[in-house]
Amino acid sequence: MTEGARATDGIPESRRKERVPGIPAGWTVIAAKDFADHILSIRFTILLLLLGVIGAYMVYAISGTIRDAAQVASGSPQLFLFLFAGAAEPTEGFAVTFVGFVALLGPLLGIAFGFDAVSAERAEGTLPRLVAQPIHRDDVINGKFVAALSVIVLIFAAVMLFIAGVGLFRLGVTPTGDEALRLATWFLVAVVYVGFWLALAMLASVLFRRAATAALVMISAWIVLVLFWRLIGPVIAGLVAPQRETDTIAQQVGALTTQQNVLRISPSQMFSELSGVLLDPSQTSLGVVLPDERAIPSLLPFVQSLLVGWPLLIALIALTGACFALTYISFMRQEVRA
Amino acid sequence: MMVAETPAIWTRALEKRYQDVVAVRSLDLEVRQGEVFGLLGPNGAGKTTTILMLLGLTEPTAGEAHVIGLDPARHPLAVKRHVGYLPDNVGFYGSMTGRQNLRYTARLNGLEKAAAESRITDLLTRVGLLDPADSAVETYSRGMRQRLGLADALVKEPSVLILDEPTTSIDPTGVAETLALVRELAHDHGVAVLLSSHLLHQVQQVCDRIAIFVSGEVVAMGTLQDLADQQSAGANVIIEVGADGLPEQVDQTLRAVAGVSGVEADERDPRIRVVTGAPGIREQVARALIDAGQIPWHLRSRGMELGEIYQRYFSGTMVPPSRRARTQPVDEPREKPATGPPASTLTGTRPPPARRPIHKGRIASGTNKESDPRD
């Protein structure tokens, strides 16, 4: 009725467990319907094409450099990973990698499938009808999240398999077991990363009645956290933990670590670092490494790489979880009426 | 499906407060199986809030509600499985066809596929949407959407049907069809129907009982007759009587009835006698006539049109019971002779339009009780 009327509408715990025989779990039905909607939607086609083109370009560009890389890293087990993590044109500036593209554009994927998840139901007036069916209210959020994430997984898997396929048949690079494991893990990390943006976009779709507002807010968040953070981040980090000539080495290391953590406020920074660890077995640490601390150049086994990246991975999962929880709570507290 | 004894919906002191705004105050409601119950009230009176509480979509602040014998706050799924709901301004997925929309609802309700298909076709036929059933809903008019909404509410074969403003944008023929369908569902299939509306003539056509809702409170509840009697409590009622026998003899019988204060011939049809008297005399009049062997062929209360009643409640001066100081409750027994305090609930109400004829030199509105000759 009124705007302020929303706050008091919690759902008691007693509700949560109820199951009525003969009725399928509501979220599966909603997820199935939304998945079908997404697949048939224009935005799916556009995003698939966009990522497909990028994938094709990456393969084309990589094929030029991979020969050189192969000569350098002859016999090295990481050649297959180079398809994804390798820079196409190792110029001084911005290295173009598939991983970099995912860090940059993955958020857009999450935003595209999430920004109107709930507000579209409101706008069409279908929400009251939907929640009046024998489902729990959280089934709506869960179903929509699962549907959107499934579509994202589908797009990612398609593009990655395309790159891998071209790599196998055209370039003759084959993955080892270790590489396949790293790639699969990286795939999951990428899904979590995009899942974070999806959850954030869904939060916006719950909080803002109008899809346009939600989209604008999300695009702003994307620009700040993904694009500008590379520029602003270091400045802020420098202000937070300035480095002085007079500092001891320990102080300098401390300041650098703080700076690094400030940069990690952006999930895309976390994702990039994680990707580095997972796809580059020679990367042995995430923190500051002093010249005399550097280990003998060697390749880490997968499990060791995973351990190095573990804190970041947990942080990313926690962030996604927190975002989803926020979406969940704010939706549960909202009034059904438009 | 029909459980005779337990009412399909009942609430006791149901209340909903938003911060300091009371949306629904102390609501006692009872809707029986096979009955069409009308919630009549202006927009913002708390009708939709009440409905949402009955569906377990909003927590009541206080009081209890039972729908098909279950507390909707604790068993929302079981309740929602058996309650069909047509929301106000119902919406559908525009890119899907009408049939696909209904199919989705059927799936959410766990209906068996083949059974659901034939039921959907049935319902689409019933609401007159079979032809456009397979075109996208975005091509539908608002009236068509509302019809589809009714079909959607019926997909799950509900034993309780809650309709929120079901006819606002349907054309007149459509309204008649819709109301006929609602009545049939209630009376032939034992479905309990709760119909919320601000369109009184529709409520009047279809509802067995009515509750008038003003700013979160029921100011009157009962059959149309009850409401009319409540309204005119203390005031005179006017009955048209036509009975076998000579007019003089009939008049004699009528005058002998306790509570009758005047008998006249109708201006247009002298065979009809217009009887003025205390509330509740209709029954005595009928009895007296039958006892006297003058079998009535016409017996009708004047001024019982819901429009008139409604108008009085919404004329702006009507105060909900809880906000009145110390005055006579609305649901005062109507048999009470007209000797009590004036029907203060009506004080200041503008005289009802039309219908009430000028009688014995004064306006027979419900307000001027003081001049009741029987005092």
Interface residues (C-beta under 8 A of the other chain):
Chain A: M1 T2 G4 A5 A7 T8 D9 G10 I11 P12 S14 R15 E18 R19 V20 G22 I23 P24 G26 V29 I30 K33 D37 E124 G125 T126 L127 P128 R129 L130 V131 A132 Q133 P134 I135 H136 R137 E335 V336 R337 A338
Chain B: Y18 Q19 V21 A23 G44 T48 T49 L52 L55 G56 L57 T58 E59 T61 A73 R74 H75 P76 L77 A78 K80 R81 V83 Y85 P87 N89 V90 G91 F92 Y93 G94 S95 Y104 T105 R107 L108 N109 G110 G149 D152 K156
